[in-house]
Amino acid sequence: MNKIGFDSKKYVEEQSRYIAERVSHYDKLYLEFGGKIIGDKHAKRVLPGFDEDAKIKILQRLSDKAEIVICVYAGDIERNKIRGDYGITYDMEVFRLIDEFRSLGLSVNSVVITRYHGQPNTKLFINKLEKRDMKVYTHKSIEGYPSNVDMIVSKEGFGSNPYIETTKPIVVMTAPGGGSGKLATCLNQLYHENQQGRSAGYSKFETFPVWNISLKHPLNMAYEAATVDLKDMNMIDNFHFEAYKEVAVNYNRDIEIFPVIKRIIERITKKESIYQSPTDMGVNRVGFGIVDDEVVREASNQEIIRRSFTVQCDYKKGLLGKDIVSSMQILLDQANLKQTDRPAVQPARDYAKRCRKRSETNETPAVIAFELKNGQIVTGRTSNLMDSSSAAILNSIKQLANVADEIPLLSLAILETIQKTKSDVLRNRRPVLNANEILIALAISAVTNPTAQMCYNKLYELEGVQAHSTVMLKKDDEQILRNLGIDITSDPEYPSENLYYI
């Protein structure tokens, strides 16, 4: 049974009230949203009980006062940067965000292309947006940003970038990912607002790190693990301590850039900033929603381990350097954790070892172990019929429905027909059925087979299941498991020696 460590309702109420109080000091507040507004899976994993759409609910409470601007860096469009959790490029993520926000009744003002200098793919992206009646602004790079304050706060700096016309007192700046230019866009707006005689302010809404818990709390260490590729490090906010004699946690980039941001804001507003520290700039109240610290600590430790597998797999794929792997190992050691502290890991490896003894090849056997929410471990392996993801899903729902292992859910004749279609009609050289195909077959079988229907109904209970694979999965299978709410990790091993692996 899942334990609860976080009160999401209390958090939404506290956070909404705090943002409303902050905006009361200005004609307009530019609120930089860090992390994910929709579907914050990281927060959900490390704060059991956290509503992954809590930020959206906060915005919906403020919807009559708020509108959204989406920033995206032109360079990320040019190189087709991928958002890992959805497996889509940043330009497609912008489209997805616009659709999501609109469906939730939130006002999307515009899209801002940052550091734009006529890049060809970005031009096409702008054209697509404008053809769909979406307002688009382009901001160029400013020479010397962020250190050359004289240049930045001038007609040749912020003054050369267009002002984004907004109508509501809260303007939320969000983006598909980090490095998209949200801060620069907020400061650009402050410059133009002040030039037009309006009082405007800036604040930052970052869920992590949590400023009012200890520096080495597993929750804050899990944030470091999640951003290890960015080389973010949690630090004591020395500015906050000097001003208030109060210990607060922030991260290196915010602390390092704070004096510059403070100078820019003071130059724009021509008065002393109300902010004495980067923590002051934040409006994060997530720490006040923690109701069981031990539950949060355990969940955060599991996230650190999960991230260590992600780093190793990305290194194997050539996406990260050895230095990132070393940094991740240091985090594991500091937290006194081993990868086998993840309960699904050793059973998967042990089963793979037994399969290897029976195998005639040297390839790593593809095995997945599911840790069900009741603590039971269920395994599945790749066979000539289906892959390990499919086998583990079927075995798990049979276990949850108390269906004997020897009772077949799916007709072998149907599965073989699907395989034949893949190989003979679609000319697929690997007709092993994947998770998507097996789930479709299960849904069809459930119409006429009561046992299949009973097991099909148990699919919803897979949400929150922890899983580990002895090989790296294909993107399609990874996404299916994510869609089911299963948290999957993998050993950094390819399932075969073939170079063409998707």
TAZI-V477049 format. One record per backbone hydrogen bond with DSSP energy under -1.0 kcal/mol. CO is the residue of the C=O (numbers start at 1). NH is the residue of the N-H. If there is no record, write none. Layout:
co = [CO/CO]
nh = [NH/NH]
This chain:
co = [5/5/7/8/9/10/11/12/13/14/15/16/17/18/19/22/23/28/29/30/31/32/39/40/41/42/43/47/48/48/51/52/53/54/55/56/57/58/62/62/65/67/68/69/70/72/73/74/75/76/77/81/83/88/89/90/91/92/93/94/95/96/97/98/99/100/101/102/107/110/111/112/113/114/119/120/121/122/123/124/125/126/127/129/130/135/137/139/142/144/147/148/149/152/152/154/157/158/169/170/171/172/173/174/181/182/183/184/185/186/187/188/189/190/191/192/193/194/199/199/201/203/204/205/210/211/214/217/218/220/221/222/223/227/227/233/235/236/237/238/239/240/241/248/250/251/252/253/254/257/258/259/260/261/262/263/264/265/266/277/281/285/286/289/292/293/294/295/296/297/298/299/300/301/302/303/304/305/306/307/308/309/310/311/312/313/314/315/321/322/323/324/325/326/327/328/329/330/331/332/333/338/339/342/344/345/346/347/348/349/350/351/352/353/366/367/368/369/370/371/372/376/378/380/385/386/387/388/389/390/391/392/393/394/395/396/397/398/399/404/411/412/413/414/415/416/417/418/419/420/421/421/422/433/434/435/436/437/438/439/440/441/442/444/445/445/449/450/451/452/453/455/456/458/459/460/462/465/466/467/468/469/474/475/476/477/478/479/480/481/482/485/487/489/491/493/499/502]
nh = [291/292/11/12/13/14/15/16/17/18/19/20/21/22/23/25/26/201/171/203/173/205/41/44/45/46/47/50/5/6/54/40/57/58/59/60/61/62/65/66/170/172/109/174/112/114/77/78/79/81/80/90/87/83/93/94/95/96/97/98/99/100/101/102/103/104/106/105/68/70/137/72/139/74/123/124/125/126/127/128/129/130/131/134/133/111/113/116/145/148/149/152/153/154/158/159/160/161/29/67/31/69/33/71/185/186/187/188/189/190/191/192/193/194/195/196/198/197/27/28/30/32/283/34/213/249/217/221/222/224/225/226/227/230/232/252/250/238/241/242/243/244/245/237/235/255/256/257/258/261/262/263/264/265/266/267/268/269/270/281/204/288/289/7/296/297/298/299/300/301/302/303/304/305/306/307/308/309/310/311/312/313/314/315/316/317/319/318/325/326/327/328/329/330/331/332/333/334/335/337/336/341/342/345/348/349/350/351/352/353/354/355/356/357/382/470/380/468/378/466/375/372/370/368/433/383/391/392/393/394/395/396/397/398/399/400/401/403/402/407/415/416/417/418/419/420/421/422/423/424/425/426/428/387/438/439/440/441/442/443/444/445/446/447/448/449/453/454/455/456/457/458/459/461/462/463/465/487/371/489/369/491/478/479/480/481/482/483/484/486/485/464/467/469/493/472/501/475]
